[in-house]
Every structure is written in C-alpha cells, then in structure tokens.
Amino acid sequence: MKKLIIICVLFICFGLTGSAQANITIDFENDPTGLKPNGWVSADSSLVSFTDSSGADLVVGDYGVESHGNALAVYWDDPGYLVMDFSGIATSLELEFGNDDPTWSNPGDTAILTAFLGATQVGQTAVVMNRDDIMNQSISISGMNFDQATFFYNVSRTPPNPPGLIEIVDNIKFNVIPAPGAILLGSIGAGLVGWLRRRRTI
C-alpha cells in the first residue's frame, strides 16, 4: 500500500512540474560557449530546442555589445535562420537581437519572427532594424498557439557583400502550455490518491 501511495505522489509531482513550466527566460549564461548541434537545448529550459535551418552552425558566445553576455548566434550559412521547436504549445515569445550590422544591411531591412502550429503558419511579426550593431531591440509574437517559431534577418544587401546577416539572439522569453502527457499524469495521480483515501475509509 505504501509503495502505491509513493507512486501516486510521484505521478502528481511529475504532472505539476510539467504544468508549472511557464514564463520561461533563456539567457544562455548557464551554457558553455562554443558550437552547438542542431536540436540543442539550453540549460535554462528543456522545453525548447534550437536548430540552424541550413547546416549546423549554432554558436553560444559573448558577442560584446551585440549581446548581453552569452547569446546564441546562427553562423556562416546565410541565408540560414534560427528554428525554435517547443515541447508543448507556446502562447507567446519574445527575444532580443543584435548584430544588425549596417555594413551588411540596408535601411528598412527587418528582423522577422514567424510562428507555426504543425506545418501551418499562424502568425508573423517584423521589426525594422535600427542598424546600430548593438543588442538594443526586441521582437515578440503572441495571441495564438504555436509549437515552432523561426527568426531571421531579412536583408536586401547584394554583392560584394553576400546576402544575409548572422542572427544573434538573447533573453528569449516564452509561455508554454505543458504537453498533454504531463497534465494527464497529474490527473491520474490525483485520481489514484482520491481512490486510495476512499478505499481506506470504507
């Protein structure tokens, strides 16, 4: 009987842990610097993974004024972009961006954040880059459910500079609804505890 009670408590704890995961910030300060593989997960949260859309050139580093300490960059493979996959349904996303280098961009060029639910695009927002090469701008999206987001710089620069610009992101904030499995486990655990209490009183 005691073993069954312990199992029930573990079910509840696991379920509540999943449901409590919201209002998360990833600032990359707890992550070692260097090259990261596609599908990489920050130490700050396991609820989102990061992928380079072209190649595998994600790099965590301190980029001076282009970041706030450690940040995540999408290197070398322009026009690659950052892909963020959420384990659960996200309801909002905000991030800061830097490296809007005026040498590699034109006035009016934008940073673009796009949200997807499965294969369907459900939202998009754009911010005109101020092109001062400092991380002092942010971009956000909310008001819909999504499980993937992409971020990239939409630059119009032509050769001799190649098109594209390395995206650097930091202080990623998001809200996420826990995966259905976490809620289900919590519900099962609560139901089992209720059943045990009733059984003991009969």
C-alpha positions as CSV (number, residue, x, y, z in Angstrom):
1,M,0.0,0.0,0.0
2,K,2.8,2.4,0.9
3,K,4.5,1.7,-2.4
4,L,1.3,2.5,-4.3
5,I,1.0,5.8,-2.4
6,I,4.6,6.8,-3.2
7,I,3.9,6.0,-6.9
8,C,0.8,8.2,-6.8
9,V,2.7,11.1,-5.2
10,L,5.4,10.8,-7.9
11,F,2.7,10.9,-10.6
12,I,1.3,14.1,-9.1
13,C,4.7,15.8,-8.7
14,F,5.6,15.0,-12.3
15,G,2.4,16.3,-13.6
16,L,2.6,19.5,-11.6
17,T,6.2,20.0,-12.7
18,G,5.0,20.0,-16.3
19,S,2.1,22.3,-15.7
20,A,4.2,24.8,-13.7
21,Q,6.6,25.4,-16.7
22,A,5.6,28.9,-17.9
23,N,7.0,32.4,-18.2
24,I,10.5,31.0,-19.0
25,T,13.6,33.0,-19.8
26,I,16.7,31.7,-21.6
27,D,19.7,34.0,-21.3
28,F,22.4,31.4,-22.1
29,E,24.5,32.4,-19.1
30,N,24.5,28.8,-17.8
31,D,25.5,27.3,-21.1
32,P,29.1,26.6,-22.0
33,T,30.3,28.6,-25.0
34,G,31.1,27.0,-28.4
35,L,29.5,25.3,-31.3
36,K,26.1,23.5,-30.6
37,P,24.5,20.7,-32.6
38,N,21.1,21.1,-34.2
39,G,18.3,20.2,-31.7
40,W,20.4,21.7,-28.9
41,V,18.7,22.5,-25.6
42,S,19.8,25.2,-23.2
43,A,20.5,24.5,-19.6
44,D,17.8,27.2,-18.8
45,S,14.9,25.1,-20.2
46,S,14.3,21.7,-21.8
47,L,11.0,23.0,-23.3
48,V,12.5,24.5,-26.5
49,S,15.3,23.2,-28.8
50,F,17.3,25.2,-31.3
51,T,18.2,24.3,-34.9
52,D,20.1,26.0,-37.7
53,S,17.9,25.8,-40.8
54,S,20.9,25.5,-43.1
55,G,23.8,23.5,-41.9
56,A,24.7,23.3,-38.2
57,D,26.3,26.5,-37.1
58,L,24.8,27.5,-33.8
59,V,27.3,29.1,-31.5
60,V,27.0,30.3,-27.9
61,G,29.3,33.1,-27.1
62,D,29.8,36.5,-25.6
63,Y,29.4,39.0,-28.5
64,G,30.2,42.2,-26.7
65,V,27.7,45.0,-27.4
66,E,25.9,42.6,-29.8
67,S,24.6,40.5,-26.9
68,H,24.1,40.7,-23.1
69,G,26.8,38.3,-22.0
70,N,26.3,34.9,-23.6
71,A,23.9,34.7,-26.5
72,L,23.1,32.3,-29.4
73,A,24.3,33.1,-32.9
74,V,23.4,31.4,-36.3
75,Y,26.8,31.5,-38.1
76,W,28.3,31.2,-41.6
77,D,25.5,29.7,-43.7
78,D,23.3,32.7,-44.7
79,P,20.5,32.7,-45.6
80,G,20.1,30.2,-42.7
81,Y,17.8,31.1,-39.8
82,L,17.1,30.1,-36.3
83,V,14.4,27.4,-35.7
84,M,12.9,27.0,-32.2
85,D,10.8,23.9,-31.5
86,F,8.7,23.8,-28.4
87,S,7.7,20.7,-26.5
88,G,4.2,21.8,-25.7
89,I,2.1,24.7,-27.0
90,A,3.6,28.1,-26.8
91,T,1.3,31.1,-26.4
92,S,3.9,34.0,-26.6
93,L,7.5,34.5,-27.5
94,E,9.9,37.5,-27.2
95,L,13.6,37.8,-27.8
96,E,16.3,40.4,-28.1
97,F,18.5,40.6,-31.1
98,G,21.9,42.1,-32.1
99,N,24.5,42.1,-34.9
100,D,22.3,44.4,-37.1
101,D,25.5,45.5,-38.8
102,P,25.0,48.5,-41.2
103,T,27.8,47.2,-43.4
104,W,25.7,44.0,-44.1
105,S,22.3,45.6,-44.3
106,N,20.3,48.4,-45.8
107,P,17.9,50.9,-44.3
108,G,14.5,49.4,-43.9
109,D,15.8,45.8,-43.5
110,T,13.8,43.8,-40.9
111,A,14.1,41.1,-38.3
112,I,11.2,38.6,-38.8
113,L,9.7,36.2,-36.2
114,T,7.3,33.6,-37.6
115,A,5.1,31.2,-35.6
116,F,3.8,27.8,-36.8
117,L,1.4,25.2,-35.5
118,G,2.5,22.0,-37.1
119,A,3.1,22.9,-40.8
120,T,0.7,25.9,-40.7
121,Q,1.9,29.4,-40.3
122,V,-0.2,31.0,-37.6
123,G,1.5,34.4,-37.2
124,Q,4.4,36.7,-38.2
125,T,5.8,39.9,-36.9
126,A,8.6,42.2,-38.2
127,V,10.7,44.9,-36.7
128,V,12.8,47.4,-38.7
129,M,16.4,47.1,-37.6
130,N,18.0,50.3,-36.3
131,R,21.3,49.0,-37.7
132,D,23.5,50.3,-34.9
133,D,25.2,46.9,-34.3
134,I,24.1,46.9,-30.7
135,M,21.7,44.5,-29.0
136,N,19.0,47.0,-28.0
137,Q,15.9,45.8,-29.9
138,S,13.4,43.1,-29.3
139,I,10.7,41.3,-31.2
140,S,7.7,39.4,-30.0
141,I,4.7,37.4,-31.0
142,S,1.5,36.4,-29.1
143,G,-2.2,35.9,-29.4
144,M,-2.0,32.4,-31.0
145,N,-1.0,28.8,-30.2
146,F,2.2,27.6,-31.8
147,D,4.8,24.8,-31.4
148,Q,7.6,26.2,-33.6
149,A,9.0,29.6,-34.4
150,T,11.7,30.9,-36.8
151,F,13.8,34.0,-36.6
152,F,15.9,35.6,-39.3
153,Y,17.2,38.9,-40.7
154,N,15.5,39.8,-44.0
155,V,18.3,41.8,-45.6
156,S,18.5,43.2,-49.1
157,R,22.2,43.8,-49.3
158,T,23.8,42.5,-52.6
159,P,27.4,41.6,-53.5
160,P,30.2,42.5,-53.0
161,N,28.8,41.6,-49.5
162,P,26.9,38.3,-49.7
163,P,23.2,38.4,-48.8
164,G,22.5,37.5,-45.3
165,L,23.5,38.5,-41.8
166,I,24.3,36.5,-38.7
167,E,21.4,36.4,-36.3
168,I,22.3,36.8,-32.6
169,V,19.6,36.3,-30.0
170,D,19.4,36.6,-26.2
171,N,16.9,36.8,-23.4
172,I,14.4,34.5,-25.0
173,K,11.1,34.7,-23.1
174,F,8.1,32.4,-23.7
175,N,5.0,31.0,-22.2
176,V,4.2,27.4,-22.8
177,I,1.3,25.1,-22.0
178,P,2.6,21.7,-20.8
179,A,2.4,18.8,-23.1
180,P,-0.9,16.8,-22.6
181,G,1.0,13.9,-21.1
182,A,2.1,16.0,-18.2
183,I,-1.4,17.1,-17.4
184,L,-2.7,13.5,-17.9
185,L,-0.1,12.1,-15.4
186,G,-1.1,14.7,-12.8
187,S,-4.8,13.9,-13.2
188,I,-4.1,10.2,-12.9
189,G,-2.1,10.7,-9.8
190,A,-4.7,12.9,-8.2
191,G,-7.4,10.3,-9.1
192,L,-5.4,7.4,-7.6
193,V,-4.8,9.3,-4.3
194,G,-8.5,10.0,-4.1
195,W,-9.4,6.4,-4.7
196,L,-6.9,5.2,-2.0
197,R,-8.3,7.6,0.5
198,R,-11.8,6.4,-0.2
199,R,-10.8,2.8,0.0
200,R,-9.1,3.3,3.4
201,T,-12.3,4.9,4.8
202,I,-14.6,2.1,3.7
